[in-house]
Amino acid sequence: MAAPNRPRAAAPDTSSTSSGSGAPPATVSFLAHGHPRISASHTKTVELTRDPDVTGRATCVVGVRSEHDDGQLARLRGDVDVTLGAGGITDSFTATISAFFLGDDALVFRRGPGLRGRTLAYDATKAAVEIDRALVRAMGDGDADVEVTIRELGTGDRSGALFVVSVPIGNDDDLSPRARRVLEVADIVLAEDTRRLRDLARRTGMRIGGRIVSYHDHNETERAGDMVGEIERGARVALVSDAGTPLFSDPGYVVVNHAVAAGLAVSPVPGPSSFLAVLSASGLAVDRFSYVGFLPRRSAARQAEIRRLTERGDAFVVHEAPRRVAGLLADLAAVSPEWELCIGREVTKVFEEFRRGTARELAVESADVDEARGEYTIVAARSAHAADDAPPASDPLADEQLDRLVRALLERGVTAKTLAQGLSTLPGVSHKEAYARVLAIADRR
């Protein structure tokens, strides 16, 4: 097989028309060249390659130095007739274009069902071994021109596909070659913030050729219906969020759900993810975990959710904004003070920061730190060294660190009522006792 991402040769004598709904069938023509090692004895595929040379093991190849244009081939849809000619001899077969073809040095026509990687067309009616033998001999002449014509028949599955594409969370070098190719070739790119996508393209030299369309929480229902229609008519649509992988605390669910319900192809283009990045660097036991996203904003509801999560015993991952992270840590400390945390901020960026410790320790520490920029990702896991994460039975309120935490949160504007609600969740502490303790600390400030 040929290596991908080589410069694309111009395609002489090529004509192609848009194959969208209602458009006349498209035809693409180009030249390849013969080679003395062409044997065309493969029983499953036919292949044309941009490679100038092949070995005797390349039994599927019927032409080298192919001058095909990826962009024109990507516009083909449905069933096609493929005609090969050399030395005045021709042969042809039919196949169905794959919605997942994004351009390649190798054009592969598969005899059987389609595969999503590196396949131009599937369900071909001939494999290399079935090509006319006189034509194969003509292709074995190194000076021969191999004429290739691919003509749409107007039948078959003409739908496109939805690609769910991960983009960098902070370091542009994390943009994968496949993500770049999908975004450059897609007919439509759905972006949570079109400006951020254009900035990423500018910084990375990515040339997005398709239409960029906004897709966010306020318009995703309307957009999803439109995009399903576009995919049904043959469009290849890429979905991206501002950073990382779509759907995880980002828009995307509606269009993916609609596409799946409509029986359309959906393909992930995996890559950067903020919560997976922090999980991998946390040093915590995360073989089982729950992804939670953002917890409720109100302390009482947040504590109730934390209690449900900790009762399950598995690690969990949450996100939080800088201005609310102190309150979240205070609630984590109130419910599960000895659970271990790893907090990631600005992950993969210049000022990447990780902080590790128990919920109690990090709550006290955060109360004394000014708000920092960048969304926080927090991994929480049961302590690996303690069989029981409950606070000491003696007096849960008799703790100097707890006093410091309450004092710092009061100074940051957290109300005594909210703090009392949090303290009252400690074992053996009533709301009345908690409120009295908060007032006592407030009086000593």
Backbone hydrogen bonds, N-H to C=O, Kabsch-Sander energy under -0.5 kcal/mol:
donor,donor_aa,acceptor,acceptor_aa,energy
9,A,7,P,-0.5
14,T,11,A,-0.6
23,A,20,G,-2.1
28,V,150,I,-2.7
30,F,148,V,-2.2
32,A,146,V,-2.7
33,H,64,V,-2.5
34,G,144,A,-2.5
35,H,139,M,-2.0
38,I,35,H,-2.0
39,S,37,R,-0.5
40,A,61,V,-0.6
41,S,59,T,-1.1
42,H,59,T,-1.7
46,V,109,F,-2.0
47,E,60,C,-2.5
48,L,107,L,-1.8
49,T,63,G,-2.2
50,R,105,D,-1.6
58,A,55,T,-1.6
59,T,57,R,-2.3
61,V,58,A,-1.2
62,V,47,E,-2.8
63,G,47,E,-0.6
64,V,33,H,-3.2
65,R,51,D,-2.3
66,S,49,T,-2.4
67,E,31,L,-2.8
70,D,68,H,-0.6
73,L,69,D,-2.1
74,A,70,D,-2.3
75,R,71,G,-0.5
75,R,72,Q,-0.9
76,L,73,L,-1.6
78,G,157,D,-0.9
79,D,155,T,-3.2
80,V,95,A,-3.0
81,D,151,R,-2.9
82,V,80,V,-0.5
82,V,93,F,-3.4
83,T,81,D,-0.5
83,T,149,T,-2.8
84,L,91,D,-2.9
85,G,147,E,-1.8
86,A,89,I,-2.3
89,I,86,A,-1.8
91,D,84,L,-2.1
93,F,82,V,-1.9
95,A,80,V,-1.9
96,T,122,Y,-2.9
97,I,78,G,-2.9
98,S,120,L,-2.7
101,F,98,S,-1.3
107,L,48,L,-3.1
108,V,106,A,-0.7
109,F,46,V,-2.9
109,F,107,L,-0.5
110,R,108,V,-0.6
110,R,121,A,-2.8
111,R,44,K,-3.4
120,L,108,V,-1.7
121,A,108,V,-1.9
122,Y,96,T,-2.7
123,D,112,G,-3.0
124,A,110,R,-3.2
125,T,94,T,-2.4
128,A,45,T,-1.7
129,V,42,H,-2.6
130,E,127,A,-1.7
131,I,128,A,-1.6
136,V,132,D,-2.1
137,R,133,R,-2.2
138,A,134,A,-1.8
139,M,135,L,-2.3
140,G,136,V,-1.1
141,D,138,A,-1.4
142,G,140,G,-0.6
144,A,141,D,-2.0
146,V,32,A,-2.8
147,E,85,G,-2.8
147,E,145,D,-0.7
148,V,30,F,-2.6
149,T,83,T,-2.0
150,I,28,V,-3.1
151,R,81,D,-2.7
151,R,149,T,-0.5
152,E,26,A,-3.1
153,L,79,D,-2.7
154,G,79,D,-0.6
158,R,156,G,-0.7
160,G,231,I,-3.2
161,A,235,A,-1.0
162,L,265,A,-2.5
163,F,161,A,-0.5
163,F,237,V,-3.3
164,V,162,L,-0.5
164,V,267,S,-2.2
165,V,163,F,-0.8
165,V,239,L,-2.6
166,S,269,V,-2.2
167,V,244,G,-2.0
172,D,170,G,-0.6
174,D,171,N,-2.3
175,L,172,D,-1.7
176,S,174,D,-0.5
180,R,176,S,-2.4
181,R,177,P,-2.3
182,V,178,R,-2.7
183,L,179,A,-2.5
184,E,180,R,-2.1
185,V,181,R,-2.1
186,A,182,V,-2.6
187,D,236,R,-1.8
188,I,236,R,-1.6
189,V,211,R,-3.0
190,L,188,I,-0.5
190,L,238,A,-3.7
191,A,189,V,-0.6
191,A,213,V,-2.7
192,E,240,V,-1.0
197,L,193,D,-1.8
198,R,194,T,-2.3
199,D,195,R,-2.3
200,L,196,R,-2.5
201,A,197,L,-2.5
202,R,198,R,-2.4
203,R,199,D,-2.6
204,T,200,L,-2.1
205,G,201,A,-1.0
206,M,201,A,-1.6
208,I,206,M,-0.8
209,G,184,E,-1.2
209,G,207,R,-0.7
211,R,187,D,-2.6
213,V,189,V,-3.0
213,V,211,R,-0.6
215,Y,191,A,-2.4
219,N,216,H,-1.4
220,E,216,H,-1.4
223,R,219,N,-2.9
224,A,220,E,-2.6
225,G,221,T,-1.4
226,D,222,E,-1.6
227,M,223,R,-2.9
228,V,224,A,-2.2
229,G,225,G,-1.6
230,E,226,D,-2.0
231,I,227,M,-2.8
232,E,228,V,-2.5
233,R,229,G,-1.4
234,G,231,I,-1.8
235,A,230,E,-2.5
237,V,161,A,-2.8
237,V,235,A,-0.7
238,A,188,I,-2.7
239,L,163,F,-3.0
240,V,190,L,-2.8
244,G,167,V,-1.6
247,L,251,P,-1.3
248,F,245,T,-1.1
249,S,247,L,-1.3
256,V,252,G,-2.1
257,N,253,Y,-3.0
258,H,254,V,-2.6
259,A,255,V,-2.3
260,V,256,V,-2.5
261,A,257,N,-2.5
262,A,258,H,-1.7
263,G,260,V,-1.7
264,L,259,A,-2.6
265,A,160,G,-0.6
267,S,162,L,-2.9
269,V,164,V,-3.2
277,A,273,S,-2.2
278,V,274,S,-2.0
279,L,275,F,-2.4
280,S,276,L,-2.4
281,A,277,A,-1.1
282,S,278,V,-0.7
282,S,279,L,-1.0
286,V,284,L,-1.1
290,S,315,A,-1.9
292,V,290,S,-0.6
292,V,317,V,-2.7
293,G,317,V,-1.0
295,L,319,H,-0.6
302,R,298,R,-2.6
303,Q,299,S,-3.0
304,A,300,A,-2.0
305,E,301,A,-1.9
306,I,302,R,-2.5
307,R,303,Q,-2.7
308,R,304,A,-1.9
309,L,305,E,-2.2
310,T,306,I,-2.9
311,E,307,R,-2.0
312,R,308,R,-0.9
312,R,309,L,-0.5
313,G,309,L,-0.8
315,A,288,R,-1.5
316,F,380,A,-2.3
317,V,290,S,-2.3
318,V,378,I,-2.5
319,H,293,G,-2.5
320,E,376,Y,-2.1
324,R,321,A,-1.5
325,V,321,A,-0.8
325,V,322,P,-0.8
328,L,324,R,-1.9
329,L,325,V,-2.6
330,A,326,A,-2.1
331,D,327,G,-2.0
332,L,328,L,-2.5
333,A,329,L,-2.5
334,A,330,A,-2.0
335,V,331,D,-2.2
336,S,332,L,-3.0
338,E,389,D,-0.7
339,W,336,S,-1.7
340,E,381,A,-2.6
341,L,357,G,-3.4
342,C,379,V,-2.1
343,I,355,R,-3.2
344,G,342,C,-0.5
344,G,377,T,-3.2
345,R,353,E,-2.4
346,E,375,E,-0.6
349,K,346,E,-2.1
352,E,349,K,-1.4
353,E,345,R,-2.5
355,R,343,I,-2.1
357,G,341,L,-1.8
359,A,339,W,-2.2
360,R,337,P,-2.3
362,L,358,T,-2.6
363,A,359,A,-2.0
364,V,360,R,-2.0
365,E,361,E,-2.3
366,S,362,L,-2.5
367,A,363,A,-1.5
368,D,364,V,-0.7
368,D,365,E,-0.9
369,V,366,S,-1.3
376,Y,320,E,-2.9
377,T,344,G,-2.4
378,I,318,V,-3.1
379,V,342,C,-2.7
380,A,316,F,-2.7
381,A,340,E,-2.6
398,A,395,D,-1.6
399,D,397,L,-1.7
403,D,399,D,-1.9
404,R,400,E,-2.2
405,L,401,Q,-2.4
406,V,402,L,-2.7
407,R,403,D,-2.7
408,A,404,R,-2.5
409,L,405,L,-2.4
410,L,406,V,-2.3
411,E,407,R,-1.9
412,R,408,A,-1.1
413,G,410,L,-1.5
414,V,409,L,-2.4
419,L,415,T,-2.2
420,A,416,A,-2.5
421,Q,417,K,-2.1
422,G,418,T,-1.8
423,L,419,L,-2.6
424,S,420,A,-2.3
425,T,422,G,-1.3
426,L,423,L,-1.9
429,V,426,L,-1.9
430,S,428,G,-0.5
434,A,430,S,-2.4
435,Y,431,H,-2.6
436,A,432,K,-2.2
437,R,433,E,-2.1
438,V,434,A,-2.2
439,L,435,Y,-2.4
440,A,436,A,-2.2
441,I,437,R,-2.2
442,A,438,V,-2.5
443,D,439,L,-2.2
444,R,440,A,-1.1
445,R,441,I,-0.5
445,R,442,A,-1.0
